[in-house]
Amino acid sequence: MIGFLIRRLLQAVVVLLLVTMITFILLRAIPGNVAVAVLGPASYRNPAVLAAFNREYGFDKPWFDQYLLWLGHLLQGNLGFSWTLDQSVSSLLGSHLPKTVWLVGVSVVLALVIAVPIGVWQAVRRNGPVDYVFTSLSFLFYAAPTFFVGTVLILVFSVKLHIFGPEGPQGGMVNDITDWKDLTLPVVTLALVTIALFSRYTRSSVMDNLAEDYVRTARAKGASGRRVLWRHVLRNSLIPIATLLGLSLPGIMAGALITESVFNYPGMGYLFFQAAQKQDYPTELGFIIVVAIATVLGSLLADIAYAVLDPRVRYTRL
Amino acid sequence: MTSSVATQDVLPAGEPATPGLPAGKTRSMFARGLEVFLENRLAIAGLAILVLIFGFCFIGPHVYHTDQVHVNLANENLAPGTGHPLGTDVNGYDVLGRLMVGGQISLEVGLAAAVLATFLGTVWGAVAGYFGGVVDAVMMRLVDALLSIPTLFLALVVVSMFPPTETEIILVIALTSWLTTSRLIRGEALSLRVRDYVQAMRVMGGSSARAVFRHIAPNAVGTIIVNATFQVADAILLVVALSYLGLGIRPPQTDWGGMLNSGLNSIYDGYWWQIFPAGVAIILVVIAINFIGDALRDSFEVRLQRR
């Protein structure tokens, strides 16, 4: 167990290092000259200024030195500087990340609370009408692009019915709680896709577990069907769901990016999208690193949870 | 990329090495799979939907002629009616005609990117799984690292650096979505490489390349094809998302995502015909592909067949 933890932790560190390398390669792949991009085209006529800029930011050094320099900054929490917004990327993160965490957190919790019971219900009544209805719905919402779902929700609930706002809460975090009516549609949009995914996962996980020997044993020993389902099967079925949740984080973040741009919700995803349009690379890459770190840590936690929850799992070799 | 690829040839030509199997054996395996596949009513429905949509997109424009290049502001935002069955958009393009040409790009990009990604993922995963050890560790950690970055984010960074043409979008999507395939194939390769026939071939002096391309990849063909099918759906959704964000196909060309993007601007004017046709088309195609993928999984995976 300890050996597994150490190996898994080392693996996570290696993956994170690779992420920084990939990001750095992307940073280097930017076409054109960074100095010219920042100082404007007129700076071509003034090589001394360009050279000074390159010296100041280390662009005159060999690429490996640049990588180490950049990595050193990263370790100190310095993610770079956004040229278009004239702010450090970390301060941008400080103001926008909490909003995304809130949006994603509320949506995922809501999605799980709805998806797990649906999945269990489908597995128990499989191939019945209930199963077919929810299977069709999950196919529909899996196939529907997030922005289309969001658009239709805006059309119905704010343009026609005037119940919820068409735009997510603006400003600081306080507004996210006071303007809950504006937050409703973004949360529902993101949750619908997640529900579609996780009701499928739960359904198949519960169905797999219902076929296991321990279910028959428990039934033979006189446990009621209800008890077997909720005490035995559900607990075991949720273990793979925990792992899948960790693995789904990048997908959910992509959904958040789209949702935020549909609803003008000033979270990290929306800022990333704006940065991509304005070719603000430091912001884009800074955000990528943050999301990647979150994902690596998420799957690390999920794996550890898996090992703790399921004593059958033996991690002799990964 | 014509309609025949997705319609007559249920099994896309993406996987590299079927010729390695004796012809007789291949046929019987596929024949059995085909039988199970044809029994699945959802799969038939999915196939029918795909045939119709391919016909609509690729044959449609030869029957229904529209100008999809020149902006005509005199015709902007016309409601559906005679002359324009689905109305016109903000630039005066006929929406029905645009649905056809936009669909061509969505489908072409989806198929091509999926085939490329499948090829890349298969080779990567088979090599990693076959060699194991350090090679496997290095190759798979790279996959882990790339997987931790959301595909959409990665694709957005790349297209924001190089404003893309259709070919470049295919490359970007393929290069960012081969990762799950490689993981699956690596798992298969890990179990296949210790099989007796692979060992025997190695003892007889066969090369590693032969093992990977003639034994491991062909035996994982079920996994590869099923995965490729879902890749098509995901690639279509990804290109649609890129276009929706305004970083995909450039005007006057468009795809279904681009149509939704421009339709969104008139969301408050009640021009529903600028939003729903493209949205419904995307949903139909993705659902159809998923039906086919599920059926293919049932026909190929023995484990599931027995249940």
Interface residues (C-beta under 8 A of the other chain):
Chain A: Q11 V14 V15 L16 L18 V19 I22 L26 A29 I30 P31 F139 L140 Y142 A143 A144 P145 T146 F147 F148 T151 V152 I154 L155 V159 A211 P250 G251 M253 A254 L257 I258 S261 V262 F272 F273 A276 Q277 Q279 Y281 E284 L285 F287 I288 V291 A292 T295 V296 S299
Chain B: R141 L142 D144 A145 L146 L147 S148 I149 P150 T151 L152 F153 L154 L156 V157 V158 V159 S160 M161 F162 A233 L237 V240 A241 Y244 L245 G246 L247 G257 L260 L264 I267 Y268 G270 W272 I275 G279 I282 I283 V286 I287 N290 F291 R307
